[in-house]
Amino acid sequence: MKPKQIFNTILAVLFVFPLMGTFAQQAVSSGSIEVITTFDFPGTGNSTLPQKINERGDVVGIFLDSNLVSRGFVRFSDGSFSAPIVDPNDTVGFTEGRGINNSRTVDGDYVGGDNELHSFFLSNGTFTQYDVHGALETNLLSINDAGDFTGGFDPDGSGIFQAFVSVGGTLTSFSVPGAASTFAYETNNSNQLVVGYYILGVLHGYYRDASGVLHFPIDPSGSTATVLFGLNDRNWVVGRYGDSSGATHGLFFVPPNSFFTFDYPGSTFTSLNGINDQGVICGRYVDASGIAHGFLARVTGTPPTKAAGPEMKPNSPSLVAPLNPSPSAWGGAMPAR
């Protein structure tokens, strides 16, 4: 997606968007999600879009200023903020912080002079550029404590992204069959799961298990678009989904097919983007004026979940009827934030 398209869709995404035995043993009978605090990157009119949280409680994210210039940031566990993160090759005002590990290595993406999306690692103030070999565009989306990372890449400029996971230096790409694009948003430290979303008419969640099997679609009942953004080593997954009324809800998902809805009080847009092993979630809500604000929330136990839609097995036809494919149906931005 080119910078002009990205800028044109930023406001839309803010407003609209929008192992089974092992998993079952990890779930407890009841719980809740409760907001701890809210936060904003300093500056008048900034929208704050947290993306991931590490075990130390540091949050990486993106903020948009009033001119829709996009910059990365880190909010440290003591509540202080880093300086804006700007890749040195960013020529159009578009840098995003996407992932952070316990060593505070950040990964993210930027748009350079070629008007294509490229990626970086940032450690101790030093940027290291990263592109999947031979790819026209690369989008890094997470990094774990071992330095394994995930994302998506466009190999040939077609606009069709393939997901990838790099474990121990070995990169593996994959796609949901028939999808227009597939993105891998995070792998946990055990590399037991990869989560993300794919586009088939609209957005649907998926997870990839340790054997490489893809499980899809992950769609809560009533969803018109679903994104899975992050997970922890308890295989608790967070994301968001939109409904037919135009509201967007935070999503807490327990594989293989249980979910819980969380809405920030008074907001019609809630997104849960990252979760650590302590059950602390980073996310955002949008206020009545259209400004996005970050928040931290805590999971106590496992919230009372209900069944998601029917699970789809690899290479089977979609069980979800194609919906309105226009950007307004699912928020417009790729990759979603």
C-alpha positions in Angstrom: 0.0 0.0 0.0 1.4 3.4 -1.0 1.8 6.3 1.4 -1.1 8.3 -0.1 -3.4 5.3 0.3 -2.1 4.8 3.8 -2.8 8.4 4.8 -6.3 8.3 3.3 -7.2 5.3 5.3 -5.8 6.3 8.7 -9.0 8.0 9.9 -11.1 5.2 8.7 -9.2 2.6 10.6 -9.6 4.7 13.8 -13.3 5.1 13.4 -14.6 1.9 11.8 -12.0 -0.7 11.6 -12.3 -1.0 12.9 -3.1 -28.2 20.9 -6.6 -28.2 22.2 -6.0 -30.3 25.3 -3.1 -28.1 26.4 -5.2 -24.9 25.8 -8.1 -26.2 27.8 -5.9 -27.0 30.8 -4.6 -23.4 30.8 -8.1 -21.9 31.1 -9.7 -21.3 34.5 -13.4 -21.0 35.1 -13.9 -17.3 35.5 -12.3 -13.9 35.3 -12.6 -10.4 33.9 -10.7 -7.6 32.1 -10.3 -4.4 34.0 -8.7 -1.1 32.8 -5.6 -0.1 34.8 -4.8 3.3 33.2 -5.0 5.3 30.1 -2.2 7.2 28.4 -1.5 9.4 25.4 1.8 10.2 23.6 2.5 13.8 24.6 1.3 16.6 22.3 -2.0 18.2 21.5 -4.3 16.3 19.1 -2.1 13.1 19.0 -3.8 9.8 18.4 -2.1 7.0 20.4 -2.1 3.4 19.0 -0.3 0.9 21.3 0.8 -2.3 19.5 2.6 -4.7 21.8 3.7 -5.1 25.4 6.7 -6.9 26.8 7.0 -8.7 30.2 8.6 -5.6 31.8 5.4 -3.6 31.0 7.0 -1.5 28.2 4.6 -0.7 25.3 5.6 0.0 21.7 3.2 1.8 19.4 2.4 4.4 16.9 1.1 8.0 17.3 -0.4 10.2 14.6 -0.2 13.9 14.9 -2.8 16.4 13.7 -1.2 16.3 10.2 -1.4 12.5 10.2 2.3 12.1 10.4 3.0 8.6 11.8 5.8 8.0 14.3 6.7 5.1 16.6 7.1 5.3 20.4 7.9 3.3 23.5 6.0 3.9 26.7 8.2 2.5 29.5 6.9 0.7 32.5 7.5 3.8 34.7 5.1 5.8 32.5 7.7 7.8 30.6 8.0 8.0 26.9 10.8 7.6 24.4 11.5 10.3 21.8 9.5 9.8 18.6 10.9 6.8 16.6 11.7 7.9 13.1 13.5 5.6 10.8 16.4 7.5 9.1 15.2 6.4 5.7 11.6 7.6 6.3 11.0 10.3 3.6 7.2 10.7 3.8 6.4 10.9 7.5 5.5 7.3 8.0 7.3 5.2 10.7 5.5 2.7 12.9 6.6 0.8 16.0 5.2 -2.7 15.9 6.9 -5.1 18.3 9.1 -5.1 21.4 10.8 -7.8 23.5 12.3 -7.8 27.0 15.6 -6.6 25.7 13.7 -3.5 24.4 14.6 -4.3 20.9 11.8 -2.7 18.7 10.8 -3.7 15.2 8.6 -1.8 12.9 8.2 -0.4 9.4 8.6 2.8 7.4 8.0 4.2 3.9 11.2 5.2 2.1 12.1 7.2 -1.0 10.9 4.4 -3.3 7.4 4.8 -1.8 7.4 1.2 -0.7 7.1 -0.3 2.8 10.3 -1.4 4.5 11.2 -2.6 8.0 13.7 -2.1 10.8 15.0 -3.3 14.1 16.0 -0.7 16.7 18.3 -1.6 19.5 20.2 0.7 21.8 19.5 3.6 19.5 20.8 1.8 16.4 18.6 1.1 13.4 19.1 -2.1 11.3 17.2 -2.2 8.1 15.4 -5.4 7.3 13.6 -6.7 4.1 12.7 -10.2 3.3 15.2 -11.2 0.6 13.9 -10.3 -2.9 10.6 -8.8 -1.5 9.4 -5.4 -2.8 7.7 -4.6 0.6 8.3 -6.0 4.1 6.2 -5.3 7.2 7.7 -6.5 10.5 5.0 -6.9 13.2 6.5 -8.6 16.3 9.7 -9.8 17.9 10.0 -12.3 20.8 12.7 -12.7 23.5 14.7 -15.1 21.4 14.8 -12.6 18.5 12.3 -14.6 16.5 10.0 -12.3 14.5 6.9 -12.2 12.3 5.3 -10.1 9.6 4.2 -10.0 6.0 5.8 -9.3 2.7 4.9 -8.5 -0.9 7.2 -10.5 -3.1 6.4 -8.9 -6.5 4.5 -5.7 -6.1 1.1 -7.3 -6.6 -0.2 -6.1 -3.3 -0.8 -9.6 -2.1 1.1 -10.1 1.1 2.4 -13.5 2.4 2.8 -14.0 6.1 6.1 -15.2 7.5 7.7 -16.3 10.8 11.5 -16.3 11.3 12.6 -18.8 14.0 16.3 -19.3 14.8 17.2 -17.5 11.6 15.0 -19.7 9.4 12.2 -17.9 7.6 9.0 -19.7 6.8 6.3 -18.1 4.6 2.7 -19.2 4.5 -0.7 -18.0 3.3 -4.3 -19.0 4.0 -5.5 -20.7 0.8 -7.3 -18.3 -1.5 -6.6 -15.2 0.6 -5.9 -11.8 -1.0 -3.3 -11.3 1.8 -2.1 -12.9 5.0 -0.3 -11.3 7.9 1.5 -12.8 10.9 1.2 -10.5 13.9 3.0 -12.3 16.6 4.6 -15.6 17.7 5.0 -16.3 21.4 8.3 -17.2 23.1 7.5 -20.9 22.9 6.8 -20.5 19.2 3.7 -22.7 19.9 1.4 -20.3 18.0 1.4 -17.6 15.4 -1.6 -15.4 15.2 -2.8 -12.8 12.6 -5.4 -12.2 10.0 -6.1 -12.8 6.3 -8.3 -11.1 3.7 -11.0 -13.2 1.9 -13.8 -10.8 1.1 -13.2 -9.2 4.5 -10.8 -9.7 7.4 -10.7 -13.0 9.3 -8.5 -14.1 12.2 -6.4 -17.3 12.1 -3.8 -19.1 14.2 -0.9 -21.4 13.1 0.0 -24.1 15.5 3.5 -25.6 16.2 3.0 -28.3 13.5 2.4 -25.6 10.9 -1.4 -26.2 10.5 -3.5 -23.2 9.9 -6.8 -22.8 11.8 -9.3 -20.4 10.2 -11.5 -18.5 10.2 -11.5 -17.2 13.7 -14.7 -15.0 13.7 -16.8 -14.2 16.8 -20.5 -14.6 16.2 -21.8 -11.4 14.5 -18.4 -10.3 13.3 -18.0 -8.5 10.0 -14.2 -8.3 10.3 -11.8 -9.9 12.7 -8.1 -9.2 13.4 -5.9 -11.2 15.9 -3.0 -9.0 17.0 -1.1 -10.5 19.9 -0.7 -13.4 22.3 1.3 -14.6 25.3 2.9 -17.9 26.4 -0.4 -19.0 28.0 -1.8 -18.9 24.5 -4.2 -16.1 25.3 -4.9 -14.1 22.2 -6.1 -10.5 21.8 -7.5 -8.6 18.9 -10.7 -6.8 17.7 -13.8 -7.4 15.6 -16.4 -5.2 14.0 -20.1 -5.8 13.9 -22.9 -4.8 11.5 -23.8 -1.7 13.6 -20.4 -0.2 12.9 -19.0 -0.8 16.4 -15.6 -2.3 16.9 -15.0 -4.5 20.0 -11.9 -5.7 21.8 -11.5 -9.5 21.5 -10.0 -11.9 24.0 -9.7 -15.3 22.4 -8.7 -18.7 23.8 -8.0 -21.4 21.1 -9.5 -23.3 19.6 -12.8 -21.4 19.5 -13.7 -19.4 22.6 -13.9 -15.6 22.9 -14.8 -12.8 25.2 -15.8 -9.2 24.2 -14.3 -6.2 25.9 -15.5 -2.6 25.2 -13.9 0.5 26.7 -16.7 2.3 28.6 -18.5 4.8 26.5 -16.5 4.1 23.3 -17.8 2.4 20.1 -14.2 1.5 19.1 -12.0 -0.7 21.2 -8.9 -2.6 20.1 -6.8 -5.1 22.2 -3.3 -5.3 20.5 -0.9 -6.9 22.9 -0.8 -9.1 26.0 2.0 -10.3 28.2 2.4 -13.3 30.4 1.1 -11.4 33.5 -2.1 -10.9 31.6 -1.5 -7.1 31.1 -3.1 -5.9 27.8 -2.2 -2.8 25.8 -4.9 -1.4 23.5 -6.8 1.7 22.5 -10.2 3.3 22.4 -11.5 6.1 20.2 -13.4 9.0 21.8 -16.4 11.0 20.4 -14.0 13.5 18.7 -12.2 10.7 16.8 -9.0 10.8 18.9 -7.5 7.4 19.8 -6.1 6.9 23.4 -4.0 4.1 24.7 -4.9 2.0 27.8 -3.6 -0.8 29.9 -5.9 -3.5 31.2 -5.5 -6.6 33.3 -6.9 -10.0 32.8 -7.9 -11.8 36.0 -8.4 -15.5 35.5 -10.0 -16.3 32.1 -13.0 -14.2 31.2 -16.2 -16.2 30.7 -15.9 -17.1 27.0 -18.4 -18.3 24.5 -18.0 -20.2 21.3 -16.8 -18.4 18.1 -18.1 -19.3 14.7 -17.4 -22.7 13.1 -13.8 -23.4 12.6 -12.6 -23.9 9.0 -10.0 -26.5 8.1 -7.1 -25.9 5.7 -8.1 -25.9 2.0 -11.8 -26.0 2.7 -14.2 -23.4 1.2 -15.0 -20.3 3.3 -17.7 -20.8 5.9 -18.2 -17.1 6.1 -20.1 -15.5 3.3 -18.2 -12.6 1.6 -19.4 -9.3 2.9 -19.0 -5.8 1.6 -15.4 -5.7 0.3 -15.2 -1.9 0.4 -12.7 -0.3 2.8 -15.5 1.0 5.0 -16.5 -2.5 5.9 -13.2 -3.3 7.6 -11.3 -0.1 8.3 -9.2 0.2 5.1 -5.7 0.1 6.4 -3.3 -2.7 5.6 -1.7 -4.0 7.6 -4.2 -3.2 10.4 -3.0 -1.4 13.5 
